[in-house]
Amino acid sequence: MEHDPERLPVTSRLLEEIFDTYEVSPRFADYLVRQHMPGRALHHAPGSRELDRHEIWYSAVIRTHNDYQPNNPDMDKSRLVVYWQRMCIWSDYNSATGNATFLILRCPPHIKEKFYDAFRGTAGLSLRQHPMLLHAFLAEHLVVHAYDFLQFFSDPLYTWENKVNHLHTTEDYTERSKAFLALSRQIYQVATDYDILAESVAHLQRQSAWFNEWLISVKGDAGSDRVQKMMDAQRVLNDAFDNLLKDVKLIGTYSNLYLERSKIGVSECFAMVTQRDAEVNISVATESASIARASHQDNQSIRFIQILSMIFLPASLVSSIFGMGFFNTQPREDGSAQFTISGNWWWYVAISIPVTLALWLYMVAKRHWDRRRLAKVVGDSGFGGGGRKGSGEMGLDVEKLDVLVVKKEA
């Protein structure tokens, strides 16, 4: 109400009095809170089969481009996407009096201003030629507004589609996908409004044709000036509603096109991300192949070193033994060969053998202690059933248990 102070602040009590005064169908009241398909009601005169009242009602969702921050936290959350308001139209024609009554709720200010400009003064007399002329005026501006609003989606679609060559990081792909997903949701919501708008225009066209035949039958003489003006107005209405239906169909085509383009944009982002991942995987596979070739070359080098070690280690062992002070190969004074062995050579055997045995005993004891520790850990963890069992009783390989326990502790 704050952005349009001229609008009537309708309370529930006032609305009830309006409905009672003009005998508005109760079915129309539900249009104020939720969207429905258009409808009508025919009323007969008391004690007669002749129709004396004809009611029609419909609604249309009006969207706006402007950002809207609702003050009411309980407002429908769908309005937070693209703000909307539901315009509700009700009309009644009384054949006995020839009066037509219109009730338009939530009429946008721009449509109200255009109505005043078009029918101010003597121009308003044209509305008396046919009661459906006002509905044709409203439907035309609703369709025009819907067509203009649909163009609101074209700029962001083109903008994000042209950014396909400027995507470098993962954040760029994510931002583009989110933009297309948001556009898809908005376009889908608006496309639903256009489907209901198309049904409303078709409903008005059917009611206009029926209404014209009914009024001619009520007025009688088809050659009268009154009936002739109604027939002329009906031809104008037929052309207007035909064109409006074509426009609504075009709007539906555009909305489907924009929706498909936004879906293609989302699919394109996923495809490009998948392709990028595939390129990364190919690069990783190439690097892995290079590493494998380098490892193969290293294995060849290690094998060559092993072969050299097998050749030179025995000779080195022999040379180290004979290089000790227990052996003497100096020649005699006459130049003849001399090989002497010290009498203390047994010290080498007496020391080296115990040291070797001690080292082996230490390694065996350490391995045995590790086996017992692993068997105790396995028994405490409950592997293989209840109770504590050693590794031999459980039939488990201690080498495998080592890996298993390490994983469990990690």
Secondary structure, 3 states (H helix, E strand, C coil): CCCCCCCCCCCHHHHHHHHHHHCCCHHHHHHHCCCCCCEEEEEECCCCCCEEEEEEEEEEEEECCCCCCCCCCCCCHHHHCCCEEEEEEEEEEECCCCEEEEEEECCCHHHHHHHHHHHCHHHHHHHHCCCCHHHHHHHHHHHHHHHHHHHHHHHHHHHHHHHHHHCCCHHHHHHHHHHHHHHHHHHHHHHHHHHHHHHHHHHHHHHHHHHHHHHHHHHCCCCCHHHHHHHHHHHHHHHHHHHHHHHHHHHHHHHHHHHHHHHHHHHHHHHHHHHHHHHHHHHHHHHHHHHHHHHHHHHHHHHHHHHHHHHHHHHHHHHHHHCCCCEECCCCCCCCCCCEECCCCHHHHHHHHHHHHHHHHHHHHHHHHHHHHHHHHHHHHCCCCCCCCCHHHHCCCHHHHHHHHHHHHC
